[in-house]
């Protein structure tokens, strides 16, 4: 596949058409497996061509386009989490880190005034208060 022109792609679909695997050649080979996104429609994207030494427009399969679009949210989440260094590191804190990202983004979009750390503290306090009330009722 590396010998093919930049922007070329290949894809295979399972017999029941429930899974697609696509390979796309740009500067390297990008592979994606999907049970939700098709190859078509193709999108036009700009990439730097090493051979031509300039930015060129190449076709990109939809499944790779959708993956790249969604990854921006994951990258942002990873960036936000890395800014707030946690003393404890465990699966539990990772789940909480992931769970607070969407509410935090919504808070910012709706012109919320809290910084990220303050927002996380509010969540922690609310969880502690809720746990205290629940324990108090059981006693």
Secondary structure in CASP SS format (residue, H / E / C, confidence):
PFRMAT SS
TARGET T0000
AUTHOR 0000-0000-0000
METHOD secondary structure of the structure
MODEL  1
X C 1.00
X C 1.00
X C 1.00
X C 1.00
X C 1.00
X C 1.00
X C 1.00
X C 1.00
X E 1.00
X E 1.00
X E 1.00
X E 1.00
X E 1.00
X C 1.00
X C 1.00
X C 1.00
X C 1.00
X C 1.00
X C 1.00
X E 1.00
X E 1.00
X E 1.00
X E 1.00
X E 1.00
X E 1.00
X C 1.00
X C 1.00
X C 1.00
X E 1.00
X E 1.00
X E 1.00
X E 1.00
X E 1.00
X E 1.00
X C 1.00
X C 1.00
X C 1.00
X C 1.00
X C 1.00
X C 1.00
X C 1.00
X C 1.00
X E 1.00
X E 1.00
X E 1.00
X E 1.00
X E 1.00
X E 1.00
X E 1.00
X C 1.00
X C 1.00
X C 1.00
X C 1.00
X E 1.00
X E 1.00
X E 1.00
X E 1.00
X E 1.00
X E 1.00
X E 1.00
X C 1.00
X H 1.00
X H 1.00
X H 1.00
X H 1.00
X H 1.00
X H 1.00
X H 1.00
X H 1.00
X H 1.00
X H 1.00
X H 1.00
X H 1.00
X H 1.00
X H 1.00
X H 1.00
X H 1.00
X H 1.00
X H 1.00
X H 1.00
X H 1.00
X H 1.00
X H 1.00
X C 1.00
X C 1.00
X C 1.00
X C 1.00
X C 1.00
X C 1.00
X C 1.00
X H 1.00
X H 1.00
X H 1.00
X H 1.00
X H 1.00
X H 1.00
X H 1.00
X H 1.00
X H 1.00
X H 1.00
X H 1.00
X H 1.00
X H 1.00
X H 1.00
X H 1.00
X H 1.00
X H 1.00
X H 1.00
X H 1.00
X C 1.00
X C 1.00
X C 1.00
X C 1.00
X C 1.00
X C 1.00
X H 1.00
X H 1.00
X H 1.00
X H 1.00
X H 1.00
X H 1.00
X H 1.00
X H 1.00
X H 1.00
X H 1.00
X H 1.00
X H 1.00
X H 1.00
X H 1.00
X H 1.00
X H 1.00
X H 1.00
X H 1.00
X H 1.00
X H 1.00
X H 1.00
X H 1.00
X H 1.00
X C 1.00
END
